[in-house]
Amino acid sequence: MKLLGHRIELLTGLLLHDVTMAGLQELRFPEEKPLLRGLDATELENSDTFLLAEDTDWKEHDIETPYGLLHVVIRGSPKGNRPAILTYHDVGLNHKLCFNTFFNFEDMQEITKHFVVCHVDAPGQQVGASQFPQGYQFPSMEQLAAMLPSVVQHFGFKYVIGIGVGAGAYVLAKFALIFPDLVEGLVLMNIDPNGKGWIDWAATKLSGLTSTLPDTVLSHLFSQEELMNNSELVQSYRQQIGNVVNQANLQLFWNMYNSRRDLDINRPGTVPNARTLRCPVMLVVGDNAPAEDGVVECNSKLDPTTTTFLKMADSGGLPQVTQPGKLTEAFKYFLQGMGYIAYLKDRRLSGGAVPSASMTRLARSRTASLTSASSVEGSRPQACTHSESSDGLGQVNHTMEVSC
């Protein structure tokens, strides 16, 4: 007990040191420049190649927001009434490390060419980011969400379909709660809707004293089985987290994520004046992933008529990296459920590769629910155009648990 008391005193001192930092990053005017294209997770070991490859289709911007600069990269321009696809990465990563494998997948590119794609990097997490000055106060999770309307306004988006992982999923969910009219749909991977309790907080602090920051973050990203096997993927991400992401900036983001509050959502009808996400949501988690329990709990708090729950076998902690094909197929049917059928090309109709049997089952399940909706034959349903209307949404998406 005495030893525990000393540890608690030490941890309390560390917390007070963390929260007393103040100050803001100096603001700069937005600028546009060519993006350096990263490689997928199997090619990350050569960091020189990772940083030097170029892709002029993408543009890089620094956008001013009420809480400092936000680094984003964008491809394409707004297309009619179609939303933009906006992504937000997990803690320890940036948009390259988190999403390159997924968005470089051939079938995913077939989908995204019909939409403008915008990747958001959390403050100071992008490749080549300068270290924040001493005393810089990293934005809270709520403030990170409140920075996103500046991105939407800057590019003239009417609304977005968000794809977030871990901390990024939490930010996008908070964004949808605060600004529901700007969000048409969400794909939330590895989301944990709960804040850290005292025991969790203490365990995180103790882990930080005995492990390096990259190893601490890896335990958040990967399952214990993956860490025990120390696969090439884990080794590659350990190297990139340590070498590509600024460690001081990462520590600030890590501390803020671990001090987050509960998302404060409840399934309609379970409590008076229940507050929940009003747009269609697809929850994704890998089997035995660290976030599995959190995603299951999040599913229990969302409207079952607008929620799809996808549990992917053999995908570990990063399904967008290990199973991009299955996730792409699920994303395609999620978009179709919102009425974007005419824009998506099914490779099975053009002699392309047929999905695996498990994804064919998912296709049949999604088709069965879609054919009962009056919007399948025509253009995008009006009920999905704005998040205020939920009657039509109930006909489109249904909660499913699918192991792929």
C-alpha positions in Angstrom: 0.0 0.0 0.0 2.9 2.4 0.8 4.4 1.6 -2.6 1.1 2.3 -4.3 0.8 5.6 -2.5 4.2 6.7 -3.6 3.3 5.7 -7.2 0.0 7.7 -7.1 1.9 10.8 -5.7 4.4 10.4 -8.6 1.6 10.1 -11.1 -0.2 13.1 -9.7 2.9 15.2 -10.0 3.3 14.1 -13.6 -0.3 15.0 -14.4 0.0 18.4 -12.9 3.2 19.0 -15.0 1.3 18.0 -18.1 -1.8 20.2 -17.6 0.1 23.3 -16.6 1.6 23.8 -20.0 0.0 26.8 -21.8 0.4 28.8 -25.0 -0.5 28.5 -28.6 1.4 27.7 -31.8 2.2 30.8 -34.0 -0.3 31.0 -36.8 0.6 31.1 -40.5 -1.4 31.8 -43.6 -2.7 28.8 -45.5 -0.4 27.6 -48.2 -0.6 25.0 -51.0 2.2 22.8 -52.1 2.7 19.4 -53.9 2.2 16.4 -51.7 4.9 13.8 -51.1 3.2 10.4 -51.6 3.9 7.7 -49.0 4.0 4.0 -49.5 1.8 1.3 -48.1 2.7 -0.5 -44.8 4.6 -3.3 -46.5 7.0 -0.8 -48.0 7.6 1.5 -45.0 11.0 0.3 -44.0 12.8 2.4 -46.5 11.9 5.8 -45.1 13.9 7.7 -47.7 11.8 6.3 -50.5 8.7 6.9 -48.3 9.4 10.6 -48.1 10.7 11.3 -51.6 8.0 9.7 -53.9 5.8 12.4 -55.5 2.2 12.5 -56.6 1.0 15.8 -58.1 -2.7 14.7 -57.9 -2.6 15.6 -54.2 -2.2 19.1 -52.7 -1.1 20.0 -49.3 -2.6 22.8 -47.2 -2.2 24.5 -43.9 -5.5 25.8 -42.8 -6.1 28.3 -40.0 -8.7 27.3 -37.4 -9.9 28.8 -34.1 -7.4 26.4 -32.3 -4.3 26.7 -34.6 -3.1 25.4 -37.9 -4.4 22.2 -39.3 -2.5 20.3 -42.0 -4.6 18.6 -44.7 -4.0 17.0 -48.1 -6.7 16.9 -50.7 -7.3 15.3 -54.1 -10.0 16.4 -56.5 -12.6 19.2 -56.1 -16.2 19.1 -54.9 -18.4 17.2 -57.3 -22.0 18.4 -57.4 -24.0 17.4 -54.3 -21.7 14.5 -53.5 -20.0 14.8 -50.1 -16.3 14.8 -49.6 -14.6 11.8 -48.0 -12.7 13.2 -45.0 -10.4 11.0 -42.9 -8.8 11.4 -39.5 -6.0 9.1 -38.3 -5.3 7.4 -35.0 -2.8 8.6 -32.4 0.8 7.6 -33.2 0.1 7.8 -36.9 -0.6 10.4 -39.6 -2.7 10.2 -42.8 0.1 8.3 -44.6 0.8 5.7 -42.0 -2.9 5.2 -41.3 -4.6 5.3 -44.7 -2.1 4.8 -47.5 -2.6 1.1 -47.8 -6.4 1.4 -47.8 -6.7 4.3 -50.2 -4.0 2.9 -52.6 -6.0 -0.4 -52.9 -7.2 -0.8 -56.5 -10.9 -1.2 -55.7 -10.9 1.7 -53.2 -9.4 3.9 -55.9 -12.3 2.9 -58.2 -14.6 4.3 -55.5 -12.7 7.4 -54.5 -12.3 8.7 -58.0 -15.9 9.7 -57.8 -15.4 11.8 -54.7 -13.0 14.5 -53.4 -10.8 13.0 -50.7 -9.5 15.1 -47.8 -7.0 13.6 -45.3 -6.6 15.6 -42.0 -3.5 15.3 -39.9 -3.9 16.1 -36.2 -1.8 19.2 -35.2 2.0 18.4 -35.4 1.6 14.8 -36.5 2.3 15.2 -40.3 5.5 14.1 -41.9 8.2 16.8 -41.3 6.2 18.7 -38.7 8.2 21.1 -36.5 8.2 20.5 -32.8 5.7 22.7 -30.9 7.3 25.4 -28.7 7.7 24.9 -25.0 4.4 25.6 -23.3 2.3 24.8 -26.3 -1.2 23.6 -25.2 -2.4 20.8 -27.5 -6.1 21.1 -28.4 -8.6 19.0 -26.5 -10.5 16.3 -28.3 -13.5 18.6 -28.4 -11.3 21.4 -29.9 -9.9 19.0 -32.5 -13.5 18.3 -33.6 -14.2 22.1 -33.6 -11.3 22.7 -36.0 -13.0 20.7 -38.8 -15.6 23.2 -39.8 -12.8 25.4 -40.9 -11.7 22.7 -43.3 -15.2 22.2 -44.7 -15.6 25.9 -45.2 -12.1 26.4 -46.7 -12.8 23.9 -49.5 -16.5 24.6 -49.9 -17.7 21.1 -48.9 -21.5 20.9 -48.3 -21.0 17.9 -46.1 -18.6 15.0 -45.6 -18.5 11.2 -45.1 -15.9 10.7 -42.4 -13.5 7.8 -42.0 -11.7 7.7 -38.7 -9.6 5.3 -36.8 -9.1 5.2 -33.0 -8.5 8.7 -31.8 -9.6 10.0 -35.2 -12.8 8.1 -35.0 -13.5 9.8 -31.6 -12.8 13.2 -33.1 -15.1 12.6 -36.1 -17.9 11.3 -33.8 -17.6 14.4 -31.7 -17.6 16.5 -34.8 -20.9 14.8 -36.0 -22.5 15.4 -32.6 -21.6 19.1 -32.6 -22.2 19.8 -36.3 -24.7 17.1 -37.5 -25.6 19.0 -40.6 -22.1 18.8 -41.9 -21.8 15.0 -41.7 -23.7 12.6 -44.0 -22.1 9.3 -42.8 -19.3 7.9 -40.7 -17.0 4.9 -40.8 -15.6 4.6 -37.3 -12.8 2.0 -36.8 -11.6 1.1 -33.3 -13.6 3.8 -31.6 -13.7 3.9 -27.8 -16.6 6.1 -26.6 -15.4 6.0 -23.0 -13.1 8.3 -21.2 -10.2 7.0 -19.2 -10.9 6.0 -15.6 -8.5 6.5 -12.7 -7.2 3.0 -13.0 -6.7 3.2 -16.8 -5.0 6.6 -16.4 -2.6 5.2 -13.7 -1.8 2.2 -15.9 -1.1 4.5 -18.9 1.2 6.6 -16.8 3.1 3.6 -15.4 3.4 2.2 -18.9 5.0 5.5 -20.0 7.6 5.2 -17.2 8.7 1.7 -18.2 8.2 1.7 -22.0 9.3 3.9 -24.9 6.6 6.1 -26.5 6.5 4.0 -29.7 6.0 0.8 -27.8 3.3 2.4 -25.6 1.4 3.5 -28.8 1.9 0.1 -30.4 -0.1 -1.5 -27.6 -2.9 0.8 -28.5 -2.7 0.0 -32.2 -2.1 -3.7 -32.3 -3.5 -6.8 -30.5 -1.4 -8.7 -28.0 -1.1 -11.6 -30.4 0.4 -9.3 -33.0 2.8 -7.7 -30.6 3.9 -11.2 -29.3 4.5 -12.4 -32.8 6.4 -9.2 -33.6 5.4 -9.4 -37.2 7.1 -7.4 -40.0 4.1 -5.1 -39.9 4.6 -4.3 -36.2 8.3 -3.8 -36.6 7.7 -1.5 -39.5 5.2 0.6 -37.6 7.5 0.7 -34.6 10.2 2.2 -36.8 8.0 4.7 -38.5 6.3 5.9 -35.3 9.8 6.5 -33.9 11.3 8.1 -37.0 8.5 9.8 -39.0 6.3 11.3 -36.2 7.7 14.1 -34.0 8.0 12.4 -30.6 7.3 15.5 -28.5 4.2 16.4 -30.6 3.1 12.8 -30.4 3.4 12.8 -26.6 1.1 15.8 -26.4 -1.5 14.1 -28.7 -1.2 10.8 -26.7 -1.7 12.7 -23.4 -4.8 14.5 -24.7 -6.4 11.4 -26.1 -5.9 9.6 -22.8 -7.6 12.5 -20.9 -10.7 12.4 -23.2 -14.2 12.5 -21.7 -17.0 10.0 -22.4 -18.5 10.6 -25.9 -21.8 11.0 -24.0 -24.1 9.1 -26.4 -27.1 6.8 -25.7 -29.3 4.7 -27.8 -32.7 6.5 -28.5 -35.3 5.3 -26.1 -32.9 4.1 -23.4 -32.7 7.4 -21.5 -34.8 10.6 -21.7 -33.5 13.1 -24.3 -31.0 10.5 -25.5 -28.2 12.0 -27.7 -26.7 9.9 -30.4 -25.2 10.1 -33.9 -27.9 11.1 -36.4 -26.2 9.9 -39.6 -25.6 6.4 -40.9 -22.6 4.8 -39.2 -20.5 1.8 -40.0 -18.5 0.5 -37.0 -15.4 -1.6 -37.8 -13.1 -3.5 -35.5 -10.8 -6.4 -35.9 -11.3 -9.7 -34.0 -9.3 -9.5 -30.7 -8.2 -5.9 -31.4 -7.5 -3.7 -28.4 -10.5 -1.6 -29.1 -13.0 -4.5 -29.5 -14.8 -3.9 -26.2 -15.1 -0.2 -26.9 -16.5 -0.7 -30.4 -19.1 -3.2 -29.1 -20.1 -0.7 -26.4 -20.4 2.1 -28.9 -22.6 -0.1 -31.1 -24.9 -0.6 -28.1 -25.3 3.2 -27.8 -26.2 4.0 -31.4 -29.5 3.9 -33.3 -29.7 0.3 -34.6 -31.7 1.5 -37.6 -28.8 3.5 -38.9 -25.8 1.5 -37.7 -23.8 -1.3 -39.3 -21.4 -3.3 -37.1 -18.6 -5.0 -39.0 -16.3 -7.3 -37.0 -13.5 -8.5 -39.2 -11.6 -11.8 -38.5 -7.9 -12.1 -39.1 -7.4 -8.4 -39.3 -5.7 -7.5 -36.0 -5.7 -3.9 -34.8 -5.4 -2.2 -38.1 -8.1 -3.6 -40.5 -7.6 -0.9 -43.0 -4.0 -2.1 -43.4 -4.3 -5.8 -43.1 -7.6 -6.3 -44.9 -8.1 -3.4 -47.3 -10.0 -5.5 -49.8 -12.7 -6.6 -47.3 -13.0 -3.1 -45.9 -13.3 -1.6 -49.4 -16.1 -4.0 -50.2 -17.9 -3.1 -46.9 -17.4 0.6 -47.6 -18.9 0.2 -51.1 -22.1 -1.3 -49.7 -22.2 1.4 -47.0 -22.1 4.0 -49.7 -24.8 2.2 -51.7 -27.0 2.1 -48.6 -26.8 5.9 -48.6 -28.0 6.0 -52.3 -24.7 6.3 -54.2 -25.4 3.2 -56.3 -25.2 4.8 -59.7 -21.6 6.1 -59.1 -20.1 2.8 -58.1 -18.9 0.1 -60.5 -19.1 -3.6 -59.5 -16.0 -5.4 -60.8 -18.1 -8.6 -60.9 -20.1 -7.1 -63.8 -17.0 -6.3 -65.8 -15.1 -9.6 -65.5 -13.1 -8.5 -62.5 -12.2 -10.6 -59.5 -15.1 -12.0 -57.5 -14.9 -11.1 -53.7 -14.4 -13.8 -51.2 -17.3 -16.0 -50.1 -17.5 -14.1 -46.8 -17.8 -10.8 -48.5 -20.4 -12.2 -50.9 -22.5 -13.0 -47.8 -22.1 -9.4 -46.7 -23.2 -8.3 -50.2 -26.3 -10.4 -50.1 -27.1 -9.2 -46.6 -26.7 -5.6 -47.6 -28.7 -6.2 -50.9 -31.5 -7.8 -48.9 -31.9 -4.7 -46.7 -31.5 -2.3 -49.7 -34.1 -3.9 -51.9 -36.7 -3.2 -49.3 -36.0 0.5 -49.6 -37.7 2.6 -52.2 -34.5 4.5 -53.0 -32.6 1.6 -54.6 -33.8 2.1 -58.2 -33.5 5.8 -58.3 -31.0 8.5 -57.4 -29.7 9.3 -54.0 -32.6 9.4 -51.5 -33.7 12.7 -50.0 -33.7 11.2 -46.5 -29.9 10.9 -46.7 -29.2 14.3 -48.1 -29.4 16.0 -44.7 -28.8 14.6 -41.3 -32.0 16.1 -39.9 -34.2 13.5 -41.5 -33.9 10.0 -40.1 -37.1 8.3 -41.2 -35.7 7.2 -44.5 -32.5 6.2 -43.0 -34.1 3.5 -41.0 -35.0 1.7 -44.2 -31.5 1.8 -45.5 -29.0 0.7 -42.8 -29.5 -2.0 -40.2 -27.2 -3.2 -37.4 -25.3 -6.3 -38.5 -22.5 -8.2 -37.0 -20.5 -9.7 -39.8 -17.2 -11.7 -39.4 -15.2 -11.4 -42.6 
